[in-house]
């Protein structure tokens, strides 16, 4: 199953798929107890493996960047983004997820 299905270029025919099934998830919002646990739970429930995670508090804002592998995921990226968006609304934080190649392209210098 192609986990990137539904994304522009997510059909294996271009650069979106070359990085494999790795995604970058960012979480930004007011700090509160349970943010990491809640995001991790969404990923675990959908068999998404966390490869790397970094978090900090910048003034009063919680900031987290997470790299995950969707190779064995039970959902595609479009549905995972929806699940994370809903969890973000519940936690009152912004959660974004994108394929690693898209993230790298957007943040190149």
N, C-alpha and C positions, 0 to 999 in steps of 0.2 A: 504494500500500500504506500503510495506517495504521500508523505506527511505534509508536503507543501502544496498539495492540490488546492485549488481555489485562489492561489496567489498569482499575480502576473508572472509568467515565466515558470511557474511551478510544475511544469510537465516534463522536466528532465532534458529539455532541448536547449537550454542556455545556461548562463552563469549563475542563476539562482540556486541550482542544485549542485554545483561543483564542490561546495564546502561540506557536502554531506547533509546530515539532518541536525546540525547544531543551530541553536537559536540563542538570541540575547534577550533577556527580560530585564526591564528597568522598572523600579518602583520608587516613587517620590511622593512624599506627603508628610503630614504632621506625625511625629513619633508617637507610638503607642505600643503597648504590650501585644504580642501575638502576630505581628505582620509577617515575620519570617516563617513562623509555624503555619500560618494560613496559606501563604503562597506555596510553601513546600507541600502542603497537604493536597492542593489542587494538582500539582505536578505528580505526586505519588499516586493519587487516585487514577491518573491517566497514563501511568507507566512512563513518565518522562524523567530521565535521569539527570540529576544536577551534577555538573562537572566542576564548576567553580562558582564561588559566591564571594562577593565583597559588599560590605555595608558600613556605613558611617552615619554620624549625625552632623549635619552642617547647620549650625545655629539651631533652630528648633525643628529642622526638617530631617526626616529619615530618608536616606538615599541608598538604594541597593542596586547592584548590577549582578546578574546571574547568567551563567552560560550553561545551557542544558542540551542534552542529546535526545532527539525525538525518534531515533531509529526503531525503538520498540513501542512507541506510543500507541495508545488505543484510540486517539483522535488525531485529526489533521490540524495544521497550524491555525487555520481559520476558526475552527471550533475551540481550540485551546485559547486563542486570543479572546474569544467571547467569554469563556469561563473565567479567565483572569480579569477581564474588564468588570464582570459582575462582582467578583470577589473584591476588586479595588473599590467599587462603589460601596460595598458593605463595610470595608475598612476605612473609607474616606481617604484613599490614596489613589494615585494614578499608576496603573500598571500597563506597560507596553511590552509587546513581544514581536520580534522580527527575526527573519532568517539571518544568520551570521554574515552572509555575503552582502545583504542589504545594509546591515548595520555598518560593516566596514566601508562600503561604498559611500554611505552618507557622511561618515566621519573621517574621510581621508583628507590629507592636507595637500 
